[in-house]
Amino acid sequence: MISRHLSIPVDDKLVKRIKVTAPLKNLNLKERQNNLKKAFKIIRNDVKLDRVIIIDDIYTTGSTIDAMAKELRNIGVSKIYFVALSIGK
């Protein structure tokens, strides 16, 4: 696991999708943004985080990352980075 190799902790329980959303592949940019409004919630807020890396499977418009980043900013995360495993069109 890359996190172990780089000594970076992983918390896959920090953010949770709480709203069932339509698949993004068939939506335009505006529909994607609306689809993800209030879709994520911070589950664990017992540790103050300064930096977070979001890892997503595919990056097309950035709507998923934007929605998650908004929630992370709301709890005081000042630096948010992302990695996508692939890019869609």
Secondary structure per residue as TSV (DSSP state, phi and psi in degrees):
chain	resnum	aa	ss	phi	psi
A	1	M	-	360.0	133.2
A	2	I	H	-64.5	-33.9
A	3	S	H	-62.3	-38.9
A	4	R	H	-66.9	-42.5
A	5	H	H	-62.7	-37.3
A	6	L	H	-95.5	0.2
A	7	S	T	57.8	44.0
A	8	I	-	-110.7	122.0
A	9	P	-	-68.2	148.2
A	10	V	-	-117.2	134.4
A	11	D	-	-131.6	92.3
A	12	D	T	-85.0	9.1
A	13	K	T	-112.2	5.0
A	14	L	S	-69.6	-46.4
A	15	V	E	-118.1	136.7
A	16	K	E	-129.4	140.4
A	17	R	E	-77.6	119.1
A	18	I	-	-108.7	-3.1
A	19	K	S	-125.8	131.9
A	20	V	-	-72.1	125.8
A	21	T	-	-120.5	156.8
A	22	A	-	-71.0	151.3
A	23	P	-	-58.2	133.2
A	24	L	G	-73.4	-22.5
A	25	K	G	-61.2	-24.2
A	26	N	G	-101.4	7.0
A	27	L	S	-108.9	150.3
A	28	N	-	-82.5	178.1
A	29	L	H	-56.9	-49.4
A	30	K	H	-62.9	-43.4
A	31	E	H	-63.1	-37.3
A	32	R	H	-63.4	-45.7
A	33	Q	H	-62.8	-45.2
A	34	N	H	-67.0	-36.9
A	35	N	H	-60.5	-34.0
A	36	L	T	-97.5	0.9
A	37	K	T	-60.9	128.1
A	38	K	T	58.1	28.6
A	39	A	-	-86.1	-19.2
A	40	F	E	-119.5	150.7
A	41	K	E	-141.2	141.3
A	42	I	E	-76.1	122.5
A	43	I	-	-93.0	-43.5
A	44	R	-	-111.3	116.0
A	45	N	-	-127.5	33.6
A	46	D	S	-91.6	-6.8
A	47	V	S	-124.6	131.7
A	48	K	-	-78.9	125.7
A	49	L	-	-111.3	138.1
A	50	D	S	-99.1	-39.3
A	51	R	E	-131.7	139.8
A	52	V	E	-137.6	141.5
A	53	I	E	-111.8	122.2
A	54	I	E	-93.7	130.7
A	55	I	E	-114.2	123.4
A	56	D	E	-123.8	155.3
A	57	D	S	-75.2	-37.6
A	58	I	-	-144.0	140.2
A	59	Y	B	-115.1	120.4
A	60	T	S	-119.5	-65.3
A	61	T	S	-110.6	-12.3
A	62	G	S	86.2	6.7
A	63	S	H	-61.6	-42.0
A	64	T	H	-65.1	-46.3
A	65	I	H	-64.0	-41.7
A	66	D	H	-60.5	-44.0
A	67	A	H	-65.1	-41.5
A	68	M	H	-69.0	-41.4
A	69	A	H	-62.0	-36.7
A	70	K	H	-59.6	-45.4
A	71	E	H	-65.1	-39.9
A	72	L	H	-66.3	-39.5
A	73	R	H	-62.5	-35.8
A	74	N	H	-62.9	-23.4
A	75	I	T	-101.8	9.6
A	76	G	T	97.8	8.7
A	77	V	-	-71.0	123.4
A	78	S	-	-93.5	-25.8
A	79	K	E	-126.1	118.4
A	80	I	E	-124.0	123.9
A	81	Y	E	-117.0	163.2
A	82	F	E	-142.7	155.1
A	83	V	E	-132.4	132.7
A	84	A	E	-116.5	139.3
A	85	L	S	-77.8	-23.1
A	86	S	-	-155.0	165.1
A	87	I	B	-120.1	129.8
A	88	G	-	-93.1	176.4
A	89	K	-	-119.8	360.0
